[in-house]
Amino acid sequence: MPLRQRGTQRRAGCMPQPELRTSSAAWLEGVLSMFEAEGLDVPSLLREAGFDPDSLHRQNTRIPVDEITVLWQLAVARAGRPTLGLHRDLASTHSKLGTVGHAMSCSSSLESALVRLTRYMAVISDATAFSLQPDPRGCWMVMRHTGGSLPIPRQRVEYALLTVLMQCQWLTRRDLQPLAMEFVYPAPADDRLHREAFGCDVRFNAEANRLLLSAADMATPLPTFHEVLGEMQEHLLDDQLNLLGQTTTSTLVCAEIARRLQYGEPRRQDVASGLGLAERTLQRRLQEESVSFQSLLDRTRRELAKQYLAEDRHTLTDVADMLGFVDTSNFFRACKRWFGVPPAQYRARIWDAPAALAA
């Protein structure tokens, strides 16, 4: 059964299997309305991608990340523009953050709103990790996407970060001017549309997809602040996270491991400290969830390996370093255990997959 048909059957249920990365149907509806505004025939696009349009309107529907990737690939190919969606009006008009956006608007400041986004991003998409990194000039908004068997299209990443910037402008009612914008992708032949969309110079071939706002912008009070309503929205979002399995200790440990891997293989006591737990407490909680720290370390490395190997800017040595392996031989053995083939062969398989699916 083809991937897209198989995914359509999975969507009949309300919630995904634990290992399946998904996005909310509400968010995808916003993306599809953006495609339509860009002049694309969305019903035809859905048919070609194997989607059942009615499934998008069912309560709590989640869409597998690979199926969204195929939609983006087809849309970019049909539009004939690698900058599809890269316009402020499109990002501000068609994005649908749902309850997460409501909770953000009830926050006291832009920074507190973005903290809520870091906590509840999985409700929008658990294929996307959003984080804040302090900088002497202000704060970086960092976005990392994790694909399934297909690499995430750069257009999805660019549109997502532009959507966050436009949400920040709506929340503050101010025309924010980012201090810097960086993407991991190679520079396009002409970056004019990128500079116009983000309102600043854009650097490519960077270490992360991220946007820098000033400290003054981050401290901006929000005119829609409402403490009680914000707490009510958080309760709703916590329930959704519980349904998605995003509040377990295992999930928190995986996120902390991912954050530390670039500095070497993290120790259990360091991860426990990063989560504000005693090592013994962490061990007990993981035992209650019938999982070991070592298995979570292996799982996190495997997920990140799929992401890094999909990006041609990383050498195999780079990937081994970013996964915290002391030498490449350990990384090669891990890849054969995870994927059945060495990393170079797995990378070739990923790069061949989009052409095969689009055929």
Salt bridges, closest charged atoms under 4 A:
GLU29 OE1 - HIS57 ND1 3.40
GLU38 OE1 - ARG81 NH2 3.00
GLU48 OE1 - ARG78 NH2 2.57
ASP52 OD2 - ARG58 NH2 3.29
GLU67 OE1 - ARG11 NH1 2.19
ASP135 OD1 - ARG137 NE 2.95
GLU158 OE2 - ARG154 NE 3.12
GLU158 OE2 - HIS194 NE2 3.02
ASP175 OD1 - ARG88 NH1 3.58
GLU182 OE2 - ARG203 NH2 3.11
GLU182 OE1 - ARG210 NE 2.87
ASP190 OD2 - ARG192 NE 3.95
ASP191 OD1 - ARG195 NE 2.95
GLU196 OE2 - ARG192 NH1 3.28
ASP217 OD1 - ARG174 NH2 3.16
GLU234 OE2 - ARG116 NE 2.85
GLU234 OE1 - ARG119 NH1 3.91
ASP238 OD1 - ARG119 NH2 3.11
GLU256 OE2 - ARG259 NH2 2.74
GLU256 OE2 - ARG260 NE 2.76
GLU265 OE1 - ARG301 NH2 3.08
ASP270 OD2 - ARG267 NE 2.91
GLU279 OE2 - ARG268 NE 3.06
GLU288 OE2 - ARG284 NH1 3.16
ASP298 OD1 - ARG337 NH2 3.00
GLU303 OE1 - ARG21 NH2 3.47
GLU311 OE1 - ARG313 NE 3.43
GLU311 OE1 - HIS314 NE2 2.83
